[in-house]
Protein backbone atom coordinates (compact mmCIF):
# COMPACT_ATOMS: atom_id res chain seq x y z
CA UNK A 1 0.00 0.00 0.00
CA UNK A 2 1.39 3.37 -1.01
CA UNK A 3 1.54 6.01 1.68
CA UNK A 4 0.57 9.53 0.59
CA UNK A 5 2.03 12.69 2.00
CA UNK A 6 -0.14 15.81 2.04
CA UNK A 7 1.81 19.02 1.51
CA UNK A 8 0.26 22.47 1.67
CA UNK A 9 0.59 24.64 -1.43
CA UNK A 10 2.86 27.13 0.39
CA UNK A 11 5.24 24.34 1.44
CA UNK A 12 5.09 22.77 -2.02
CA UNK A 13 6.09 26.08 -3.63
CA UNK A 14 8.97 26.39 -1.16
CA UNK A 15 10.21 22.89 -2.07
CA UNK A 16 9.81 23.77 -5.74
CA UNK A 17 12.05 26.83 -5.31
CA UNK A 18 14.65 24.76 -3.47
CA UNK A 19 14.65 22.15 -6.26
CA UNK A 20 15.09 24.88 -8.88
CA UNK A 21 17.95 26.49 -6.93
CA UNK A 22 19.70 23.14 -6.49
CA UNK A 23 19.35 22.41 -10.21
CA UNK A 24 20.68 25.83 -11.21
CA UNK A 25 23.64 25.46 -8.84
CA UNK A 26 24.40 21.99 -10.22
CA UNK A 27 24.35 23.38 -13.78
CA UNK A 28 26.88 26.09 -12.89
CA UNK A 29 29.16 23.64 -11.04
CA UNK A 30 28.91 21.13 -13.90
CA UNK A 31 29.90 23.77 -16.43
CA UNK A 32 32.77 24.99 -14.25
CA UNK A 33 34.17 21.51 -13.57
CA UNK A 34 33.92 20.37 -17.19
CA UNK A 35 35.48 23.56 -18.57
CA UNK A 36 38.48 23.58 -16.19
CA UNK A 37 40.23 20.52 -17.60
CA UNK A 38 43.68 21.80 -16.66
CA UNK A 39 42.83 21.26 -12.98
CA UNK A 40 42.87 17.51 -12.45
CA UNK A 41 40.86 17.57 -9.22
CA UNK A 42 38.03 19.51 -10.87
CA UNK A 43 38.20 17.27 -13.92
CA UNK A 44 37.94 14.20 -11.66
CA UNK A 45 34.82 15.67 -10.01
CA UNK A 46 33.09 16.23 -13.35
CA UNK A 47 31.36 12.80 -13.54
CA UNK A 48 30.04 13.13 -9.97
CA UNK A 49 28.74 16.62 -10.67
CA UNK A 50 27.17 15.43 -13.93
CA UNK A 51 25.23 12.76 -12.00
CA UNK A 52 24.18 15.34 -9.41
CA UNK A 53 22.96 17.59 -12.21
CA UNK A 54 20.99 14.72 -13.76
CA UNK A 55 19.30 13.91 -10.44
CA UNK A 56 18.59 17.58 -9.74
CA UNK A 57 17.08 17.86 -13.22
CA UNK A 58 14.71 14.97 -12.49
CA UNK A 59 13.58 16.51 -9.19
CA UNK A 60 13.09 19.91 -10.82
CA UNK A 61 11.14 18.29 -13.68
CA UNK A 62 8.87 16.59 -11.13
CA UNK A 63 7.89 19.97 -9.69
CA UNK A 64 7.48 21.54 -13.13
CA UNK A 65 5.22 18.72 -14.34
CA UNK A 66 3.24 18.25 -11.12
CA UNK A 67 -0.51 18.85 -11.54
CA UNK A 68 -1.80 22.15 -10.22
CA UNK A 69 -4.45 20.48 -8.04
CA UNK A 70 -2.74 20.41 -4.65
CA UNK A 71 -4.82 20.20 -1.48
CA UNK A 72 -4.45 23.24 0.78
C-alpha positions in Angstrom: 0.0 0.0 0.0 1.4 3.4 -1.0 1.5 6.0 1.7 0.6 9.5 0.6 2.0 12.7 2.0 -0.1 15.8 2.0 1.8 19.0 1.5 0.3 22.5 1.7 0.6 24.6 -1.4 2.9 27.1 0.4 5.2 24.3 1.4 5.1 22.8 -2.0 6.1 26.1 -3.6 9.0 26.4 -1.2 10.2 22.9 -2.1 9.8 23.8 -5.7 12.0 26.8 -5.3 14.7 24.8 -3.5 14.6 22.2 -6.3 15.1 24.9 -8.9 17.9 26.5 -6.9 19.7 23.1 -6.5 19.3 22.4 -10.2 20.7 25.8 -11.2 23.6 25.5 -8.8 24.4 22.0 -10.2 24.3 23.4 -13.8 26.9 26.1 -12.9 29.2 23.6 -11.0 28.9 21.1 -13.9 29.9 23.8 -16.4 32.8 25.0 -14.2 34.2 21.5 -13.6 33.9 20.4 -17.2 35.5 23.6 -18.6 38.5 23.6 -16.2 40.2 20.5 -17.6 43.7 21.8 -16.7 42.8 21.3 -13.0 42.9 17.5 -12.4 40.9 17.6 -9.2 38.0 19.5 -10.9 38.2 17.3 -13.9 37.9 14.2 -11.7 34.8 15.7 -10.0 33.1 16.2 -13.3 31.4 12.8 -13.5 30.0 13.1 -10.0 28.7 16.6 -10.7 27.2 15.4 -13.9 25.2 12.8 -12.0 24.2 15.3 -9.4 23.0 17.6 -12.2 21.0 14.7 -13.8 19.3 13.9 -10.4 18.6 17.6 -9.7 17.1 17.9 -13.2 14.7 15.0 -12.5 13.6 16.5 -9.2 13.1 19.9 -10.8 11.1 18.3 -13.7 8.9 16.6 -11.1 7.9 20.0 -9.7 7.5 21.5 -13.1 5.2 18.7 -14.3 3.2 18.3 -11.1 -0.5 18.8 -11.5 -1.8 22.2 -10.2 -4.4 20.5 -8.0 -2.7 20.4 -4.6 -4.8 20.2 -1.5 -4.5 23.2 0.8 
